[in-house]
Amino acid sequence: MARESALIVGAGAGLSAALARLFAAEGMAVALAARETAKLSDLSTETGARAYACDAADASAVARLFASVAADQGFPDVVVYNPSARVRGPVAELPPEDVRRALEVTAFGGFLVGQAAAKGMLARGSGTILFTGASASIKGFANSAPFAMGKFALRGLAESMARELQPKNIHVAHFIIDGGIAKADDPRAAERGPDGLLLPGEIAKTYLHAHRQHRSAWTFEVALRPWSEKF
């Protein structure tokens, strides 16, 4: 059986690092993509992953990324899109260009990566595309309009892709991360109490489960939140 290939776009610490470790432990060849690859050095050494520089909002850069990954380890069996950008502040005071860039990273980049993944997976006849959402995917918050705009758009993209591609044996799923993700020495842990933050490794297990699901019972959307999180 050929070794599976995984691509994680928007790689860094936290969830994407947990995904890289889990995928590598599952025997997958792992590719990590980020605008700056220096931060991925330790993770690449730990997991045996290859690191690629890529601006996910740049169409030509995304095309080069997928070509390079396909040449190095085969076209990805599973692609995860993690990038997002936040611009905080009152709507009346937000710099338009900052908002544009946030939407490009959070939503347009998702389209570019999703499209590139779909092209290769349609040609092969199988694959999994996973998008990382947030609380803002389903509810907007004050002083955070650009993040909600981007995440709402990403969710719409995922749902449209799922309806189009699932009948063609390509599993598309969207994950609503409805709560804070724990980080090393995170001061929020004491404030929120036991299990008050999502553990990256536990989130990663849900992504892997979605990838491994039998197509007779594919999940489109999962909302993950700590047991103590308010609805």
C-alpha positions in Angstrom: 0.0 0.0 0.0 1.4 3.4 -1.0 2.4 5.8 1.7 -0.2 8.5 2.2 0.7 12.1 1.6 -0.5 15.0 3.8 -0.3 18.8 3.3 -0.9 21.2 6.1 -1.2 24.8 4.9 -0.7 27.6 7.5 1.6 25.4 9.6 3.1 26.6 13.0 2.7 25.8 16.6 -0.5 24.5 18.2 -3.1 22.7 16.0 -1.0 22.3 12.9 2.0 21.0 14.8 -0.3 18.5 16.5 -1.7 17.4 13.1 1.9 17.0 11.7 2.9 14.8 14.7 -0.3 12.7 14.4 -0.1 12.3 10.6 3.6 11.3 10.8 2.8 8.8 13.6 0.2 7.3 11.2 3.0 6.8 8.7 2.1 9.6 6.4 4.6 11.7 4.5 3.9 15.2 5.8 4.4 18.6 4.0 4.2 21.9 5.9 3.5 25.2 4.2 3.8 28.7 5.7 5.0 32.1 4.6 8.1 31.8 6.9 9.6 28.3 7.1 12.3 29.1 9.7 9.8 28.5 12.5 9.1 25.0 11.2 12.7 23.8 11.6 12.2 21.9 14.9 8.8 20.5 13.9 10.2 19.3 10.5 13.1 17.6 12.3 10.7 16.0 14.8 8.2 14.7 12.3 10.4 14.2 9.2 8.1 16.7 7.4 9.2 18.8 4.5 8.7 22.6 4.8 7.6 24.8 1.9 7.4 28.6 1.8 4.0 29.7 0.5 1.7 32.7 0.7 -1.7 31.0 0.5 -3.4 34.1 -0.9 -1.0 34.1 -4.0 -2.3 31.9 -6.8 1.0 31.2 -8.4 2.6 30.4 -5.0 -0.1 27.9 -4.3 0.3 26.3 -7.7 4.1 25.9 -7.1 3.4 24.5 -3.6 1.2 21.7 -4.9 3.6 20.9 -7.8 6.5 20.7 -5.4 4.7 18.5 -2.9 3.4 16.2 -5.7 7.0 15.8 -7.0 8.5 15.2 -3.6 6.0 12.9 -1.9 3.1 12.4 -4.2 -0.1 14.4 -4.6 -1.7 14.9 -1.1 -4.3 12.4 0.1 -5.3 14.9 2.7 -5.0 18.7 2.7 -5.7 20.9 5.7 -6.2 24.6 5.4 -5.4 26.4 8.7 -4.5 30.1 7.9 -6.5 33.0 9.1 -5.9 36.7 9.9 -7.5 38.9 12.4 -8.0 42.7 12.3 -9.6 44.0 15.5 -11.4 47.3 16.1 -14.6 49.3 15.6 -16.0 49.0 12.1 -15.8 52.7 11.6 -12.1 52.7 12.3 -10.8 49.6 10.4 -8.2 50.2 7.7 -9.7 48.9 4.5 -6.4 47.5 3.2 -5.9 45.5 6.5 -9.4 44.1 6.1 -8.7 43.2 2.5 -5.6 41.3 3.5 -7.4 39.5 6.3 -10.1 38.3 3.9 -7.4 37.2 1.3 -5.7 35.0 3.9 -8.7 33.6 5.7 -11.1 33.0 2.7 -9.5 33.6 -0.7 -6.5 31.5 0.3 -8.9 28.7 1.3 -10.4 28.9 -2.2 -6.9 28.7 -3.9 -5.8 25.8 -1.8 -9.1 24.0 -2.0 -9.2 24.5 -5.8 -5.6 23.1 -6.2 -6.4 20.2 -4.0 -9.7 19.5 -5.9 -7.9 19.4 -9.3 -5.5 16.7 -8.3 -8.0 14.7 -6.3 -10.6 14.8 -9.1 -7.9 13.4 -11.4 -7.1 10.6 -9.0 -10.7 10.0 -7.9 -10.2 10.4 -4.1 -9.0 12.6 -1.3 -9.8 14.6 1.8 -9.9 18.4 2.2 -10.3 19.8 5.7 -10.9 23.5 6.6 -10.4 25.0 10.0 -13.1 27.3 11.1 -13.8 29.1 14.4 -16.6 30.5 16.6 -16.6 33.3 14.1 -17.7 30.9 11.4 -21.2 31.0 12.8 -21.4 34.1 14.9 -20.0 37.6 14.6 -18.5 39.4 17.6 -18.2 43.2 18.2 -14.9 44.7 17.0 -14.1 41.5 15.0 -16.0 41.9 11.8 -13.1 41.0 9.4 -12.5 37.7 11.2 -16.2 36.8 11.0 -16.4 37.9 7.3 -13.5 35.6 6.5 -14.6 32.6 8.5 -18.2 32.9 7.3 -16.9 32.9 3.7 -14.6 29.9 4.4 -17.5 27.9 5.7 -19.6 28.7 2.7 -16.7 27.6 0.5 -16.4 24.3 2.4 -20.2 23.6 2.2 -20.3 24.3 -1.6 -17.2 22.2 -2.2 -18.7 19.3 -0.1 -21.9 19.3 -2.1 -20.0 19.4 -5.4 -17.1 17.0 -4.6 -18.5 14.4 -2.2 -20.4 12.6 -5.0 -17.0 12.4 -6.7 -15.4 10.6 -3.8 -13.7 13.6 -2.3 -14.4 14.2 1.4 -14.7 17.9 2.3 -15.2 18.8 6.0 -15.3 22.0 8.1 -14.3 22.2 11.8 -15.7 24.9 14.0 -13.1 25.4 16.8 -15.5 27.0 19.3 -13.1 27.9 22.1 -9.5 28.7 22.9 -6.7 26.3 21.9 -4.3 25.5 24.7 -0.7 26.6 24.3 2.4 25.9 26.5 2.4 27.9 29.7 -1.0 29.4 28.7 -2.2 31.8 31.4 -5.8 31.2 30.4 -5.6 27.6 31.7 -5.8 28.6 35.3 -8.6 31.1 34.6 -10.8 28.6 32.8 -10.3 25.6 35.0 -9.8 21.9 34.1 -10.2 21.2 30.3 -11.3 24.9 29.8 -9.1 25.0 26.6 -9.1 22.7 23.7 -6.0 20.5 23.6 -4.4 20.5 20.1 -3.7 16.8 20.1 -7.3 16.0 20.8 -8.5 18.3 18.0 -6.0 16.6 15.7 -7.6 13.2 16.4 -10.9 14.5 15.2 -9.4 15.6 11.9 -7.7 12.2 11.4 -11.0 10.5 12.2 -12.7 12.6 9.5 -10.0 11.6 7.0 -10.4 7.9 7.9 -14.2 7.8 7.8 -16.0 5.4 5.5 -17.8 7.3 2.7 -21.1 5.8 3.7 -21.0 8.1 6.8 -19.0 11.1 6.0 -19.1 14.1 8.3 -19.4 17.6 6.8 -19.1 19.7 9.9 -17.9 19.2 13.5 -18.1 21.8 16.3 -15.4 21.3 18.9 -15.6 23.1 22.2 -14.5 22.5 25.8 -17.2 21.0 28.0 -17.2 24.3 30.0 -17.6 26.6 26.9 -20.8 28.6 26.7 -23.0 28.0 23.7 
